[in-house]
Amino acid sequence: MQASWGIVTAISGPARTFRGGLLDEYVQTETTPYPGFSGGPLVNTEGEVLGLNTSGLTRGSALTIPVKGAWRIADALAKHGSVKRGYLGVRTQPVEIPESARQALKREQGHGLLVTWLEEGGPAAKGSLFVGDILVAVSGQPVGDPDDLFSALNSDTVGKSVAVEVLRGGRPETVSVTVGERK
């Protein structure tokens, strides 16, 4: 058995995996990842497990999945046999939100997602989203880039109606969209 000593250098997320998945959150450490460490625990000086180490999700770096995320994944696997991911059926492009629209939103948010395409009959189309809308939040969680949207559409949202905040013609509106399941 081997152990490595180091420090936590970042707690961040979301991050894309090399297979196209998304880690909602991760911990990065300055440690030596010995062969076989993947799947082992990251433990603090009090012996508490902080997360599970992995080297197979991103190329060239070892990360730790925080314990709360690992339990959430384990729970989804136990209940459903897989981890569900939601989708809206849109293609988007990050855009800057003009100052006047920021004031209308009543919050500081520099970017949103311009809807450039809607899947015919998809969740967004059924939920009254339109090409040209700028997505600014899902369930109260601001979205400024595609990873934010991906993260907001977690397994808890699949099949549920969520509030989607948009800028439509520069004015804030909220529509309800029932989130689909990504296949």
Secondary structure as UniProt FT lines:
FT   STRAND          7..12
FT   STRAND          15..16
FT   TURN            18..19
FT   STRAND          22..23
FT   STRAND          26..30
FT   TURN            35..36
FT   TURN            38..39
FT   STRAND          41..43
FT   TURN            45..46
FT   STRAND          49..54
FT   TURN            59..60
FT   STRAND          63..66
FT   HELIX           67..80
FT   STRAND          86..87
FT   STRAND          90..96
FT   HELIX           99..105
FT   STRAND          111..118
FT   TURN            120..121
FT   HELIX           123..126
FT   TURN            127..128
FT   TURN            131..132
FT   STRAND          134..138
FT   TURN            139..140
FT   STRAND          141..142
FT   HELIX           146..152
FT   HELIX           155..157
FT   TURN            158..159
FT   STRAND          161..168
FT   TURN            169..170
FT   STRAND          171..178
FT   STRAND          180..181
//
